[in-house]
Amino acid sequence: MNSLHRSVAKTIEALGGTNVRIRPGRRHTIAEFEAGGRPLSIPVHSGSIASRRFEPMIRSQIRRKMEAAR
């Protein structure tokens, strides 16, 4: 698991996601997790690097996905 996968998994767990699975793909890494008992997934472009803007961007995507699942 590379640093991109680790940082995505840590971010999901910090925001309350459970049962986190990272599935590497060709163009996108798919982060699958559960929030409130519902399965959710977020595609993360494989070319993304962990820059200063990366973590807040992913965090807001995960937060919006979890809020929509309620």
Beta strands, then each sheet from edge to edge (+ up, - down):
strand 1: 18-24
strand 2: 28-35
strand 3: 38-45
sheet 1: 1+ 2- 3+
end
